[in-house]
Amino acid sequence: MTLTRHDAAEVDRLLDHPDGERAGLARLWHAWDEGLGPPELRAQEPPPDEPFLDHIEENDDIRRNWEGLHVLVTGCDRHDAHEDDDPPCGPAPARDVAMGGLSLDGSGSGGRLNTPFLLTPAQVRAVHGFLRDLDPAALIRERAALVADAGVYSFHMGVLQPDGSTPRMSMVEDGSLLASLRGVRDFYARAAAAGNAVIKEIS
């Protein structure tokens, strides 16, 4: 999963489409993804007056750990017991840290994989407030067993050691889950301070 932050006024301009919300979401996706966007737009070039959406910052601190982070911050032990089109488990703003938001697939049927999700500046501020008040190390200690039992994506991975060996370690043992939480907390702090919108994609 990657997260990107963007000028909110530019996001709003792209969303304000004369053909309605779905067309605006498709245009935002098209601009964000450098002309790819939803399937119906992938063969089209954007008009000259539609520049690509500027990425102020991209963050991939949770490329491996997005699902573990979702379980960690929401406390959901049934994180996968829903359809792709259902809201992710957990209350907002906790669920918005990794998995929540408005799908840029205006049909609502695109699932969560390879479909970007938008958080408005108000949602970004709410996520920042939630994360600001967390103690990352304490939360890891409290919920490490929950994350381990949840069967999250890439919980174990080979980790290269100085001697050249690659023992399989969990995202808790190797410290990457803690690093992800800290990195994402700092990312949302910068986004909230700047009044940015955030777009996320699991790929």
N, C-alpha and C positions, 0 to 999 in steps of 0.2 A: 504494500500500500504506500502511496505517496500522497502528500498534502501540499497544496500550493496556496499562496495568498495573493490577493488581487485588489486593485483599487475598486471600492464599492460603487462609485459613480459610473465607472466603465461597465461593471457587471450589470448595473441597473439599466444602462443605455441599451445593452445587448438584449436584455430580457424584455424591454418595452417594444415588442414587435406589433405592427399593425394587424397581423393575422392572429393575435392572441397568445396565451401563455405557452401552449405547446410549441408554437413556432419560435417564441422567444427562448425557451429552454434549448431547442435544437440549435438556434443560432449561437447561443452561449457555448454549447458543447463544441460546435464547429470552430468557433474562434479560439477556445481554450486548447483544443487538441490539434492546432495548426492545420486546420482544413479537413480533418478526418470526421469527427463528430458521429452522429447517429448514422445507421446504414443508408438511409435515404439521401443523405447529403455527401457521402464519401466520394462520389464521382464528380461533385461540383466544386468549382472554384468560388471563393467568396468574392462578392463585388469589390471593386477598387476602394469604395468608401467604407468597407468593413475590415479594419485592421485586425490582426490577431490579438488576442487578449494577453496583455503583458503579465508575466510571472514575476512578482516582486521577490518571492523566495519559494524554493522548493525544498521539502523536507522528506527524507525517506528513512527516518529513525525507526519507523515501525514497518519497514518492508517485510520483515519476517514475523514480527511480533504483534501484528494488528489484532488478531483474534484473541491472543493471550491478554493483550492490553484491554480489550473490550470486557472480557470476563473479570479482569482485575479491578477495573474502575466501576463496573456495574454490580458485581457480585452475582451475576447470573450464572447458575450452573446448568441451565437449559438453553444456552445461547444459540444452539442450532435447531431447536424445536419449533421452527416457524417456516413458513413459505418465504421464498425470496422477496416477494412483494409486500410482506408484512413489515411493520416497523420492527427494528431490532429490539431485543429484550432490554429491559432496564429503563429507569426514568430519565427524562431529559433533566439536566444537560449531560449526565454521565454517558448516556448512549451515543451522544453526538461527538464525543472525543474521537472515536474511531469509525463507527458504523452508521450513525444517524445522518439526517439531512434530507434535502429535496433532490430526488433523482432527476438528472438532466434528460432521461428518457421520458419524454412527456406522456407516453402511453401508460407508464406505470407498470409495464410488464417486462422490463429489461433485466430483472434480477440485480444482484449486487456485484457480480464479477464483471470487470471491464466497463462499468457504467459509472460515470462521475456523479458525485453528490455534493450539493451546494449548502453551505452554512452562511446565513446572512450575518451582517455585523452584530446584530443583537444576539444571535445564537453564539457567535464567536465570543462575545463578552461574557455570556453565561457560562460557556465552557471554561474560559479563563478563570472566572470567579470560583468555579468548582475545583479546578486543578490547583489554583493558588493556595487553597486551604488544605490540601492534602499533604501528608508526610509520606513521600514515596517509599522510603525504606520501611517505615512502619506498616504501610499498606501491603508491601511485598510479604513481610513476615506474617501478617494476619491472613492473607489469602493465597499463599503459595500452594497449599494443598488443594484448594479449590481449583486453581488454574491447572494444576497437575492432573486432577481427576476429570477435567472437562473435555479432554481429548482435543485440544486446540491445534491448529495448523502449526507444523514445524516446532512442536514443543521440545523435541530433542534434535540436535544437529551435531555433526562433527565439528570440533573446534580445534584449529591448528595450535599446537603447543611449541615452545621454543626448541624442544628436542626433535621436532618434525612429526611427532605422533598427532593423531586426530581423534581423541576419545569423544564418544557421544556424550554430550552434556545437555541438560535442560536449559531453557531460557532463564530460569531462576538461578541455576548453578553458575552459569557463565556470566551472569550480571547483565545480559543484554536487555532483559525485560525492565530492569530498573533504569538502565540507560535510556531505553525508549520512552519510559514515562517522564523522565527528567527532560529529555530533548523535546518531546511533544508539549510539555508544560511551558517550556521556554518559547517554543514556536507560537503557541496560542497567546502568550503574553505579548509578543511583538505584534501579532495580528490585531489583538484587541486595542493596544495602544495606538495603532495607526488607523483604526476604524476599518480594517480590511474585511472583505468576504473571503471565505476559504472553500476550496474545492478539493475533494478527496476521491481517490480511485484505487480499488483493489484490483491488481492485475498480476 
